[in-house]
Amino acid sequence: MAEAKAPRERGGYTEDVSAETLAEIGLRYEVDGEIATITLDRPDKRNAQTFATWSGLARIGDNLPEQVRVVVVRGEGPSFSAGIDLRMFTPEGVPGQGSFGSAARLDGASFEQTVRQAQQGFLWLRRPEIVSIAAVQGHAVGAGFQLALACDLRIVADDVKFCMKEPALGLVPDLTGTKPLVELVGLAKAIDICLTARTVEAGEALRIGLAERVVTRDELAGAVRDKTAELLSTNRDAAAATKRLLQGAAGRTLEEQCAAERAEQALRLKALFGGAS
């Protein structure tokens, strides 16, 4: 498995996704053919996240090689991610990154841009041309829960503990997690999970649709490998087209969805058998 080194110029600066740069912020990123693996690698901090984590995730998305079809997001150690680094709540913040207090003092436009940039680290995991899998063990709290929700599929260990902690801290979930949570479990259950900040364990996660599969901790890596192999067994372009259809279905009427299916199928048939453009 090769380390990913693909810095490029974007917007006037170099987006460095070298192993050394990512290691400094607690991320590992490896590409093996059609599979990319992102590892949150601060096990001593239970993979707590910072502004730098979100920036690093966004840089990986911006530089993802075109051949990648499956992206696996995992955490090193006993927890997937315990959420936000608590230093961000202190006046000093995280060295070189500031704090929530410093963010709160930004003007409206600057604050919105700061949050928008953080969200970019999560949004790209939904691209139609890839399928993202969260391999989740232990705590997936707050930002960790939202990172798991940003992925298309969640395969979890039987010790998983999902929790949307932000409301208990006086915050709201703002890392793209609210929409997929409602889509997966429904509005009432999402309200219950978020507004109580309670823990959702493996059995409930499977029952309400937060997890596709529950396995033991020892079986987690193998279960993800098996799912990855299944996903890679289908035609790449057909998979991307089908994901586009599925992603757009909720916002369309039945007639509109039928039209979208016809349009995608016309493109697929032309690609497979030729025909007039």
C-alpha positions in Angstrom: 0.0 0.0 0.0 1.6 3.2 -1.1 1.6 6.5 0.8 -0.3 9.2 -1.0 1.8 12.2 -2.1 0.0 14.4 -4.5 0.4 18.1 -3.6 -0.9 20.4 -6.2 -1.6 24.1 -6.7 -5.2 25.2 -5.9 -6.4 28.7 -5.3 -2.9 30.1 -5.1 -1.5 27.7 -2.5 -0.2 24.1 -2.4 -2.4 21.5 -0.9 0.1 19.1 0.7 -1.2 15.7 1.4 2.1 14.1 2.0 2.3 11.5 4.8 4.6 13.7 6.8 2.3 16.7 6.7 -0.8 14.7 7.6 1.0 12.9 10.4 1.5 16.3 12.1 -2.2 16.7 12.4 -3.0 13.1 13.3 -4.1 11.7 9.9 -2.8 8.8 7.8 -3.8 8.5 4.2 -3.0 5.6 1.9 -4.1 4.6 -1.6 -4.0 1.0 -2.8 -5.3 0.9 -6.4 -9.0 1.7 -6.3 -9.1 1.9 -2.4 -8.2 4.9 -0.3 -7.9 4.5 3.5 -8.0 7.5 5.8 -7.1 6.9 9.4 -7.7 9.3 12.3 -4.4 8.7 14.1 -4.4 10.3 17.5 -5.2 7.3 19.6 -3.8 8.9 22.8 -6.5 11.6 22.3 -9.2 9.1 21.2 -8.8 10.7 17.7 -10.2 14.1 18.8 -10.6 16.5 15.9 -9.4 20.0 15.4 -9.6 22.7 12.7 -6.5 21.1 11.2 -8.2 17.7 11.0 -11.0 19.1 8.9 -8.6 21.0 6.7 -6.6 17.8 6.2 -9.7 15.9 5.3 -10.6 18.5 2.8 -7.2 18.4 1.2 -7.4 14.7 0.8 -10.7 15.1 -0.9 -9.4 17.7 -3.3 -6.4 15.5 -4.2 -8.2 12.1 -4.4 -6.7 10.1 -7.3 -9.2 9.5 -10.1 -8.9 5.7 -9.9 -10.2 5.5 -6.3 -13.7 4.0 -6.1 -13.9 3.2 -2.3 -12.8 5.4 0.6 -12.5 3.8 4.0 -12.5 6.1 7.0 -11.3 4.5 10.3 -9.8 5.4 13.6 -6.6 4.1 15.2 -6.9 2.7 18.7 -10.0 2.0 20.9 -12.2 4.9 19.6 -13.2 6.0 16.1 -13.3 9.6 17.3 -14.3 11.1 20.6 -15.3 14.4 18.9 -13.8 17.8 19.2 -10.5 18.4 20.9 -11.4 19.9 24.2 -8.6 22.4 24.0 -10.8 24.2 21.4 -13.0 25.2 24.3 -10.2 26.9 26.2 -9.1 30.5 25.8 -5.7 29.3 24.5 -7.2 26.9 22.0 -5.0 24.5 20.0 -1.6 25.9 19.3 -1.5 27.5 15.8 -5.2 26.9 15.3 -7.1 29.1 17.7 -10.2 28.2 19.6 -14.0 28.4 19.5 -13.6 31.7 21.3 -11.5 33.2 18.6 -13.9 31.9 16.0 -16.8 33.5 17.8 -15.1 36.9 17.5 -14.9 36.7 13.7 -17.3 38.9 11.7 -20.3 37.1 10.1 -18.7 36.5 6.7 -15.4 35.3 8.1 -17.1 32.9 10.6 -19.3 31.5 7.8 -16.2 30.9 5.6 -14.4 29.2 8.5 -17.3 26.7 9.0 -17.8 26.2 5.3 -14.1 25.2 5.0 -14.5 22.7 7.9 -17.6 21.2 6.2 -15.6 20.6 3.0 -13.7 17.9 4.9 -17.0 16.0 5.2 -18.9 16.8 2.1 -16.6 15.2 -0.5 -17.2 11.8 1.0 -20.7 11.8 -0.6 -19.4 12.2 -4.2 -21.2 9.9 -6.7 -18.0 8.5 -8.1 -16.9 7.0 -4.8 -18.5 4.9 -2.1 -17.3 5.8 1.4 -17.3 3.4 4.3 -16.9 4.4 8.0 -15.4 1.5 10.0 -16.5 2.5 13.5 -15.4 1.2 16.9 -15.7 2.6 20.4 -16.7 6.2 20.7 -18.0 8.2 17.8 -19.0 11.4 19.5 -20.0 14.8 18.1 -17.6 15.4 15.2 -16.8 11.7 15.2 -20.5 10.8 14.8 -20.8 13.4 12.0 -17.8 12.0 10.2 -19.4 8.5 10.3 -22.7 10.0 9.0 -20.8 11.7 6.1 -20.0 8.3 4.8 -22.3 6.2 2.6 -22.1 3.1 4.8 -21.2 2.4 8.4 -19.9 -0.9 9.5 -19.5 -0.9 13.3 -18.0 -2.9 16.1 -20.3 -4.2 18.8 -18.7 -1.7 21.3 -19.7 1.3 19.2 -21.1 4.3 21.1 -22.6 7.0 18.9 -23.5 10.4 20.5 -24.4 13.8 19.2 -22.8 15.8 22.0 -23.0 19.3 20.6 -26.3 20.4 22.2 -25.0 19.4 25.6 -22.1 21.7 25.0 -24.2 24.6 24.0 -23.5 24.1 20.3 -25.3 22.7 17.3 -24.0 19.9 14.9 -22.6 21.9 12.0 -20.3 19.4 10.2 -23.0 18.2 7.8 -24.4 15.5 10.1 -28.0 16.7 10.6 -29.4 15.9 7.2 -28.1 12.3 6.9 -29.2 11.6 10.5 -32.8 12.6 9.7 -32.7 10.7 6.4 -31.5 7.6 8.1 -33.6 7.5 11.3 -36.4 10.0 10.7 -37.1 13.3 12.3 -38.5 12.2 15.7 -35.6 9.8 16.3 -33.1 12.4 15.2 -34.6 14.9 17.7 -34.4 12.3 20.4 -30.8 11.4 19.7 -29.5 15.0 19.4 -31.6 16.9 22.0 -30.8 14.3 24.7 -27.2 13.8 23.7 -27.7 10.2 24.7 -25.6 7.3 23.6 -26.7 5.0 20.8 -25.1 1.6 21.1 -24.6 -1.1 18.4 -27.9 -3.0 18.7 -30.0 0.2 18.4 -27.8 1.6 15.7 -28.4 -1.5 13.6 -32.1 -1.5 14.3 -32.8 2.2 13.4 -30.5 2.2 10.3 -27.4 4.0 11.6 -25.3 0.9 10.9 -25.4 -1.6 8.0 -23.7 -4.3 9.9 -22.4 -5.0 13.4 -19.4 -7.3 14.0 -17.0 -7.9 16.8 -14.0 -5.6 17.1 -11.7 -8.3 15.8 -14.0 -8.8 12.7 -14.3 -5.2 11.8 -11.3 -4.9 9.4 -12.4 -8.1 7.6 -16.0 -7.0 7.3 -14.9 -3.8 5.7 -12.6 -5.6 3.3 -15.5 -7.9 2.3 -17.8 -5.0 1.6 -15.1 -3.2 -0.4 -14.7 -6.2 -2.6 -18.4 -6.4 -3.2 -18.6 -2.7 -4.1 -15.6 -3.1 -6.5 -17.3 -6.0 -8.3 -19.8 -3.7 -10.1 -19.3 -1.5 -13.1 -17.7 1.7 -12.0 -19.7 4.1 -14.2 -23.0 2.3 -13.6 -22.3 2.5 -9.9 -21.7 6.2 -10.0 -24.8 6.8 -12.1 -26.9 4.7 -9.7 -25.6 6.6 -6.7 -26.6 9.8 -8.4 -30.1 8.5 -8.9 -30.4 7.3 -5.3 -29.0 10.6 -3.9 -31.5 12.7 -5.9 -34.6 10.5 -5.3 -35.8 12.1 -2.1 -36.0 15.6 -3.8 -37.9 14.4 -6.9 -41.4 13.4 -7.7 -41.9 9.9 -9.1 -42.3 11.3 -12.6 -39.1 13.3 -12.2 -37.2 10.2 -10.9 -38.5 8.2 -13.8 -37.1 10.9 -16.2 -33.8 10.9 -14.4 -33.6 7.1 -14.7 -34.3 7.3 -18.4 -31.6 10.0 -18.9 -29.0 8.0 -17.0 -29.9 4.7 -18.8 -29.6 6.4 -22.2 -26.0 7.5 -21.3 -25.1 4.0 -20.1 -26.5 2.3 -23.2 -24.6 4.7 -25.4 -21.4 4.1 -23.5 -21.8 0.3 -23.7 -23.2 -0.2 -27.2 -22.6 3.1 -29.0 -25.2 5.2 -30.6 -26.0 8.7 -31.8 -25.0 11.5 -29.4 
